[in-house]
Amino acid sequence: EAQVTQNPRYLITVTGKKLTVTCSQNMNHEYMSWYRQDPGLGLRQIYYSMNVEATDKGDVPEGYKVSRKEKRNFPLILESPSPNQTSLYFCASSINGLAGASYNEQFFGPGTRLTVL
Amino acid sequence: ILNVEQSPQSLHVQEGDSTNFTCSFPSSNFYALHWYRWETAKSPEALFVMTLNGDEKKKGRISATLNTKEGYSYLYIKGSQPEDSATYLCAFIRVTGNTPLVFGKGTRLSVIA
């Protein structure tokens, strides 16, 4: 089944404890992206990747890192999480991208709800 | 700052009513507009990808139009059903700029049986 998977789905952690949220897609998509969703603010792009070894900042990259060593995986790393990173996170992928954005429809993962105490 | 506005923020309609909502975006450097449907506790799912001025797309009872010159897109739902209850998001994609992809905050639709 074509899908985007994220792990973990739920995470409660404490300030400063490094964590990684994994994202994997099995559709051979070139473009992948991370978003966070906060009440009243809508979906905001954190980082995106046009292809392997090509990553770039979105709207709200501060406090996050990403890597794209393989086409299928795009992990989101929080080196020192803080309470303002409590949010619902979505990973998404699409066939390809242009000028940093997805031209084609994006397929979203199930979301990761992160709470930082 | 790139602004993508969706209106109304929320909408309650009776089953069987037809409804529509708006996505407004900057008309310059337009590349594409996406519409997504987002049900509670699920992930956003793509409805339409629109690229050309005058585009009209249809999927069942849902359709969308696009006006890139004036910077708006309409989403229409004909004969709303309870299962149409969701948040409808638009995403604006432009050719250049530091923020190439921006989502609106969505229109939350509730269809009352």
Chai-1 contact restraints between the chains, C-beta under 6 A:
chainA,res_idxA,chainB,res_idxB,connection_type,confidence,min_distance_angstrom,max_distance_angstrom,comment,restraint_id
A,G42,B,F103,contact,1.0,0.0,6.0,A-B,restraint_1
A,G42,B,K105,contact,1.0,0.0,6.0,A-B,restraint_2
A,L43,B,F103,contact,1.0,0.0,6.0,A-B,restraint_3
A,Q45,B,L101,contact,1.0,0.0,6.0,A-B,restraint_4
A,D59,B,T99,contact,1.0,0.0,6.0,A-B,restraint_5
A,A99,B,V95,contact,1.0,0.0,6.0,A-B,restraint_6
A,A99,B,P100,contact,1.0,0.0,6.0,A-B,restraint_7
A,G100,B,P100,contact,1.0,0.0,6.0,A-B,restraint_8
A,A101,B,I93,contact,1.0,0.0,6.0,A-B,restraint_9
A,A101,B,P100,contact,1.0,0.0,6.0,A-B,restraint_10
A,A101,B,L101,contact,1.0,0.0,6.0,A-B,restraint_11
A,Y103,B,A32,contact,1.0,0.0,6.0,A-B,restraint_12
A,E105,B,A46,contact,1.0,0.0,6.0,A-B,restraint_13
A,E105,B,V49,contact,1.0,0.0,6.0,A-B,restraint_14
A,F108,B,S43,contact,1.0,0.0,6.0,A-B,restraint_15
A,F108,B,P44,contact,1.0,0.0,6.0,A-B,restraint_16
A,P110,B,S43,contact,1.0,0.0,6.0,A-B,restraint_17
